[in-house]
């Protein structure tokens, strides 16, 4: 089971203060559920395809949705990034989108306003 845990005990102690308070009902092991969430997202799986060792897929999904709506993951990432300081290296995302072949003609037809300030297409 320890090889399935994607976060160490030290890493869990570091992010534990950002978890929402649990009410009177004790929560399922946070480390196991967070590891399940990371595993599913990292591997691009459906929630139901998560290994059984991480717990019920419905629990993993519900925790992800609930904490996402509460902004838990955003706060964790923002705080960890802020504590890191200025990065030594910056990465540029090389993602691109493919446009439909008729998309370029929309500017010529006046469908979109020209906001670039560049020369007009004739």
WODAGI-V842225 format. One record per pair of residues at least 24 apart in sequence whose C-alpha atoms are under 10 Angstrom apart, sorted by sequence separation. I is the first residue (numbers start at 1). J is the second residue. If there is no record, write none. Layout:
BEGIN
i->I j->J
i->I j->J
END
This chain:
BEGIN
i->7 j->31
i->33 j->57
i->36 j->60
i->37 j->61
i->6 j->31
i->7 j->32
i->29 j->54
i->35 j->60
i->36 j->61
i->5 j->31
i->6 j->32
i->29 j->55
i->33 j->59
i->34 j->60
i->37 j->63
i->38 j->64
i->5 j->32
i->7 j->34
i->8 j->35
i->28 j->55
i->33 j->60
i->37 j->64
i->4 j->32
i->5 j->33
i->6 j->34
i->7 j->35
i->32 j->60
i->33 j->61
i->36 j->64
i->5 j->34
i->6 j->35
i->34 j->63
i->2 j->32
i->5 j->35
i->6 j->36
i->30 j->60
i->33 j->63
i->34 j->64
i->1 j->32
i->4 j->35
i->5 j->36
i->6 j->37
i->7 j->38
i->28 j->59
i->33 j->64
i->4 j->36
i->6 j->38
i->28 j->60
i->5 j->38
i->6 j->39
i->30 j->63
i->5 j->39
i->4 j->39
i->4 j->51
i->20 j->67
i->5 j->53
i->19 j->67
i->4 j->53
i->5 j->54
i->4 j->54
i->20 j->70
i->19 j->70
i->20 j->71
i->1 j->53
i->19 j->71
i->20 j->72
i->1 j->54
i->18 j->71
i->19 j->72
i->18 j->72
i->19 j->73
i->18 j->73
i->18 j->74
i->19 j->75
i->15 j->72
i->18 j->75
i->19 j->76
i->15 j->73
i->18 j->76
i->17 j->76
i->15 j->75
i->16 j->76
i->15 j->76
i->18 j->79
i->14 j->76
i->15 j->77
i->15 j->79
i->15 j->80
i->14 j->80
END
